[in-house]
């Protein structure tokens, strides 16, 4: 009995010491996280809105005097052809008197030459000059100021000696204007001469004089026989804002030619007036 019991214990002991199947615990494998890229739609939209401007090469900024000359040099040259006043003098006075077109008289009254009323029957403006609140002429357009400047100089005897000077004698004109009483500033001639020489305004005089000389050379002495061509004239009905100068530019003629053709004694025009424009 004891023997059986002993054998049973040995068998049980042997069974308990046998190999046991181990429990394998699998480690959880972590899946690689996906990187989510969130697109900033607002940034994209902003980039689409901002466009690069093309690079523009800077050719050099033009100063206010040069801009003024570009705008009014042709008018000054045309007045030189019609009234024998050097374009250089007209432009230098315009620059100086108008403050390069930015002075009060120029802005408010289109008066580029500081011409006072002196019996003026048109619109007026009052401005402090040598005395308080002096009367100055007021124009509808700057072109009218240039035209009136020419009439002012040609219509007064005190400036008559200036027209005896050579047409390109800007120094003589500058000194003569001061001597005749155009300005009270003692340095007025030097200021005009300085502007003319600094910006080479004498080149505009040369252009006018050169063009007139070339026209004389082109005159032919050859007589062509045959029937004469009839001169063709254009008719123009004056509308609001028309001036003799603007019409001369439009039809490629001169103010004097229009006045002569229509027997006009002044530069005043009336709306509805019919003019004959010469070739």
Backbone torsions as a table, in degrees:
resi	resn	phi	psi	omega
1	UNK	NA	-46.6	177.9
2	UNK	-64.8	-35.5	-178.5
3	UNK	-65.8	-42.8	178.8
4	UNK	-64.5	-40.7	179.4
5	UNK	-63.2	-37.7	-178.7
6	UNK	-66.7	-42.4	-179.7
7	UNK	-64.3	-40.3	179.5
8	UNK	-62.0	-40.4	178.0
9	UNK	-63.6	-40.3	-179.4
10	UNK	-64.6	-42.0	-179.5
11	UNK	-63.4	-44.5	-179.3
12	UNK	-63.5	-37.9	-180.0
13	UNK	-66.3	-42.4	179.2
14	UNK	-61.8	-39.0	-179.7
15	UNK	-67.9	-36.3	179.7
16	UNK	-71.3	-25.5	-179.8
17	UNK	-89.2	1.8	-179.3
18	UNK	-68.5	164.3	-179.2
19	UNK	-63.3	134.6	178.3
20	UNK	-106.5	141.1	177.7
21	UNK	-74.6	117.7	-178.5
22	UNK	-70.8	149.4	177.8
23	UNK	-89.6	115.4	-179.7
24	UNK	-91.5	119.2	177.5
25	UNK	-97.6	112.1	179.7
26	UNK	-76.3	132.7	176.8
27	UNK	-76.8	138.2	178.6
28	UNK	-68.7	123.0	178.3
29	UNK	-84.9	125.2	-179.8
30	UNK	-83.3	122.6	178.3
31	UNK	-68.9	138.7	179.0
32	UNK	-62.1	130.3	-178.3
33	UNK	-74.4	133.1	177.0
34	UNK	-80.0	132.6	178.0
35	UNK	-82.7	116.5	-179.0
36	UNK	-95.0	119.3	179.3
37	UNK	-96.6	117.7	179.8
38	UNK	-94.8	117.1	-178.8
39	UNK	-80.7	130.9	179.1
40	UNK	-85.2	99.0	-177.7
41	UNK	-63.1	-34.8	-178.7
42	UNK	-65.8	-38.6	179.4
43	UNK	-66.0	-40.6	179.0
44	UNK	-62.4	-43.5	179.5
45	UNK	-63.0	-37.6	-178.9
46	UNK	-66.3	-40.0	178.7
47	UNK	-65.8	-34.7	178.8
48	UNK	-69.0	-33.7	-177.7
49	UNK	-72.1	-34.1	-176.0
50	UNK	-86.2	113.1	179.6
51	UNK	-108.2	141.3	179.6
52	UNK	-76.2	129.8	178.6
53	UNK	-78.5	144.8	177.7
54	UNK	-65.1	142.9	-179.2
55	UNK	-76.2	122.8	180.0
56	UNK	-105.5	125.3	-179.8
57	UNK	-70.6	130.5	-179.2
58	UNK	-78.6	113.1	-179.3
59	UNK	-86.3	3.0	-179.4
60	UNK	103.6	119.6	-178.4
61	UNK	-68.5	137.4	178.0
62	UNK	-90.2	136.7	-179.0
63	UNK	-81.2	174.4	-173.1
64	UNK	-64.4	-32.3	179.1
65	UNK	-67.3	-44.0	-179.6
66	UNK	-64.4	-38.3	177.3
67	UNK	-64.4	-41.3	178.4
68	UNK	-61.3	-44.8	-179.0
69	UNK	-63.8	-40.3	177.6
70	UNK	-59.6	-35.8	-174.2
71	UNK	-79.4	-35.6	-170.3
72	UNK	-119.4	2.1	-177.7
73	UNK	-63.1	-38.0	-179.3
74	UNK	-65.6	-36.5	178.1
75	UNK	-65.6	-43.5	180.0
76	UNK	-63.1	-40.1	179.2
77	UNK	-66.6	-39.3	179.2
78	UNK	-66.2	-38.8	176.8
79	UNK	-66.7	-31.3	176.4
80	UNK	-66.4	-39.8	178.3
81	UNK	-64.7	-39.1	-174.5
82	UNK	-88.4	-30.8	-172.1
83	UNK	-123.9	-0.3	174.7
84	UNK	66.5	23.5	174.9
85	UNK	-96.8	124.5	-178.6
86	UNK	-52.2	131.7	178.8
87	UNK	-61.0	-33.0	179.5
88	UNK	-62.2	-41.2	179.6
89	UNK	-68.3	-44.9	179.8
90	UNK	-58.9	-46.1	-178.4
91	UNK	-68.7	-41.1	179.7
92	UNK	-63.5	-42.3	177.1
93	UNK	-64.4	-41.5	179.4
94	UNK	-61.1	-44.9	179.1
95	UNK	-62.1	-46.5	-175.5
96	UNK	-71.1	-49.2	-173.9
97	UNK	-71.8	-32.3	-176.1
98	UNK	-94.0	-3.4	-174.7
99	UNK	62.7	45.5	-178.7
100	UNK	59.6	36.1	178.2
101	UNK	78.2	8.2	-176.2
102	UNK	-112.7	-1.3	178.8
103	UNK	-72.1	164.8	-175.9
104	UNK	-61.2	-44.2	-179.6
105	UNK	-63.6	-37.3	179.7
106	UNK	-69.7	-42.6	-176.6
107	UNK	-74.2	-45.8	-174.5
108	UNK	-85.4	-26.9	-172.6
109	UNK	-129.6	3.5	-176.9
110	UNK	55.1	25.1	-179.9
111	UNK	-94.8	104.8	-175.2
112	UNK	-97.7	0.4	-175.7
113	UNK	-126.5	9.1	176.7
114	UNK	60.1	31.7	-179.1
115	UNK	-78.3	125.9	-179.4
116	UNK	-82.7	174.0	-172.0
117	UNK	-60.6	-58.3	177.5
118	UNK	46.4	56.1	179.2
119	UNK	82.0	11.5	-180.0
120	UNK	-64.3	131.9	-178.8
121	UNK	-102.4	-1.9	-178.8
122	UNK	-88.2	-161.3	179.6
123	UNK	-65.4	151.5	-174.8
124	UNK	-132.1	160.6	174.1
125	UNK	-142.4	145.6	-177.5
126	UNK	-109.3	133.4	-171.7
127	UNK	-149.0	143.6	178.3
128	UNK	-74.5	124.0	178.0
129	UNK	-132.4	-115.4	174.4
130	UNK	-65.6	-33.6	175.6
131	UNK	-126.4	168.0	-178.1
132	UNK	-72.6	135.7	173.9
133	UNK	51.0	58.0	175.4
134	UNK	-82.6	156.5	-176.2
135	UNK	-88.6	128.4	178.4
136	UNK	-126.4	154.6	179.9
137	UNK	-74.4	146.2	180.0
138	UNK	-123.5	134.2	-176.3
139	UNK	-121.1	157.2	177.8
140	UNK	-77.3	-33.8	-178.0
141	UNK	-135.7	155.4	178.5
142	UNK	-63.5	-36.6	179.9
143	UNK	-56.8	-34.5	179.6
144	UNK	-68.3	-31.9	177.0
145	UNK	-66.5	-42.3	178.5
146	UNK	-64.5	-42.8	179.5
147	UNK	-64.9	-41.2	-179.9
148	UNK	-69.2	-31.8	176.3
149	UNK	-60.8	-43.2	178.4
150	UNK	-64.9	-43.8	179.2
151	UNK	-66.0	-34.6	-179.8
152	UNK	-62.8	-42.1	-178.3
153	UNK	-77.9	-39.7	-178.4
154	UNK	-76.9	-21.3	-175.3
155	UNK	-94.1	3.9	-179.2
156	UNK	-122.2	131.4	-174.6
157	UNK	-62.7	-29.3	-176.0
158	UNK	-66.4	-17.2	177.6
159	UNK	-101.6	2.9	-174.4
160	UNK	-60.3	-35.6	-177.9
161	UNK	-65.3	-24.0	-179.5
162	UNK	-66.6	-31.1	-177.1
163	UNK	-78.9	-2.4	174.6
164	UNK	-90.9	-10.1	178.3
165	UNK	-75.7	163.7	175.0
166	UNK	-63.8	143.9	-174.6
167	UNK	-61.6	-17.3	178.8
168	UNK	-110.3	16.2	179.8
169	UNK	-86.7	75.1	-176.7
170	UNK	-69.1	-28.7	178.7
171	UNK	-68.6	-42.0	177.3
172	UNK	-63.0	-40.4	177.7
173	UNK	-65.0	-43.3	-178.6
174	UNK	-61.1	-44.1	179.6
175	UNK	-71.5	-37.3	-179.1
176	UNK	-66.9	-36.2	178.3
177	UNK	-62.6	-43.4	178.4
178	UNK	-66.0	-42.7	-179.3
179	UNK	-65.6	-32.0	-178.8
180	UNK	-82.5	-6.0	175.5
181	UNK	96.7	16.5	179.1
182	UNK	-64.2	-37.0	-178.8
183	UNK	-136.9	152.0	179.7
184	UNK	-94.2	-12.0	-179.9
185	UNK	-69.7	123.4	-179.0
186	UNK	-64.7	-28.1	-178.1
187	UNK	-92.5	10.8	-178.1
188	UNK	-56.1	-46.6	178.6
189	UNK	-60.0	-43.9	-178.7
190	UNK	-63.8	-36.2	179.7
191	UNK	-66.6	-42.0	178.2
192	UNK	-65.0	-47.1	-179.1
193	UNK	-61.6	-40.3	179.4
194	UNK	-61.6	-43.7	178.3
195	UNK	-64.2	-43.1	-178.0
196	UNK	-62.8	-43.2	-176.6
197	UNK	-79.3	-33.3	179.5
198	UNK	-67.4	-40.8	-177.5
199	UNK	-104.9	11.2	176.0
200	UNK	53.2	47.3	-178.0
201	UNK	-70.2	-18.0	178.2
202	UNK	-63.2	-17.6	178.9
203	UNK	-65.8	-28.8	178.3
204	UNK	-70.4	-35.2	174.6
205	UNK	-62.9	-43.9	-179.1
206	UNK	-62.9	-36.8	179.2
207	UNK	-63.5	-43.1	179.8
208	UNK	-67.4	-46.5	-178.1
209	UNK	-67.6	-38.1	178.8
210	UNK	-65.5	-39.2	179.6
211	UNK	-66.5	-39.4	-179.2
212	UNK	-68.6	-35.4	178.5
213	UNK	-68.2	-40.2	-179.6
214	UNK	-66.2	-33.2	177.8
215	UNK	-65.6	-38.4	179.1
216	UNK	-65.2	-37.6	-179.5
217	UNK	-68.8	-28.8	-176.8
218	UNK	-77.9	-13.0	-179.0
219	UNK	-62.2	127.1	-177.4
220	UNK	-94.7	142.6	177.9
221	UNK	-98.5	1.3	-179.2
222	UNK	-75.7	131.0	179.3
223	UNK	-96.1	120.9	179.6
224	UNK	-103.1	118.3	179.5
225	UNK	-82.8	153.7	179.1
226	UNK	134.6	-175.4	-178.2
227	UNK	-73.9	133.8	178.6
228	UNK	-75.9	138.8	176.8
229	UNK	-74.4	137.4	177.5
230	UNK	-69.6	134.6	178.8
231	UNK	-71.5	131.8	-178.7
232	UNK	-102.1	127.7	179.6
233	UNK	-116.3	148.5	176.8
234	UNK	-103.7	148.7	177.2
235	UNK	-106.8	142.0	179.3
236	UNK	-136.4	131.6	175.8
237	UNK	-95.7	121.4	-176.4
238	UNK	-65.2	129.2	176.5
239	UNK	-116.1	173.1	-178.0
240	UNK	-58.6	128.8	176.8
241	UNK	94.2	-10.2	178.3
242	UNK	-68.5	139.4	172.7
243	UNK	-131.0	162.4	178.6
244	UNK	-60.7	-35.7	-179.7
245	UNK	-67.2	-45.8	-179.1
246	UNK	-63.6	-35.1	178.3
247	UNK	-70.4	-38.0	178.3
248	UNK	-63.3	-36.1	178.1
249	UNK	-71.5	-39.4	-177.4
250	UNK	-65.7	-41.3	-175.0
251	UNK	-102.9	10.4	176.3
252	UNK	56.1	51.0	177.0
253	UNK	-136.1	-161.4	-179.8
254	UNK	-121.4	160.4	178.5
255	UNK	-62.4	-44.8	-178.5
256	UNK	-62.5	-36.5	180.0
257	UNK	-64.9	-41.6	178.8
258	UNK	-66.4	-43.4	-180.0
259	UNK	-63.5	-42.2	-179.7
260	UNK	-65.3	-42.0	-178.1
261	UNK	-66.2	-31.3	-176.4
262	UNK	-107.3	8.2	179.0
263	UNK	54.8	43.9	179.8
264	UNK	-88.7	132.8	178.9
265	UNK	-95.6	-15.4	178.6
266	UNK	-135.6	176.1	-179.9
267	UNK	-93.1	4.3	-177.6
268	UNK	-76.5	136.4	178.5
269	UNK	-123.6	153.7	178.2
270	UNK	-117.0	141.0	177.7
271	UNK	-61.0	129.9	-178.8
272	UNK	94.5	-9.0	179.5
273	UNK	-68.8	137.4	179.7
274	UNK	-97.5	129.8	180.0
275	UNK	-119.1	146.7	173.1
276	UNK	-99.7	121.7	-176.8
277	UNK	-100.0	117.8	179.7
278	UNK	-76.9	161.0	177.3
279	UNK	-71.7	NA	NA
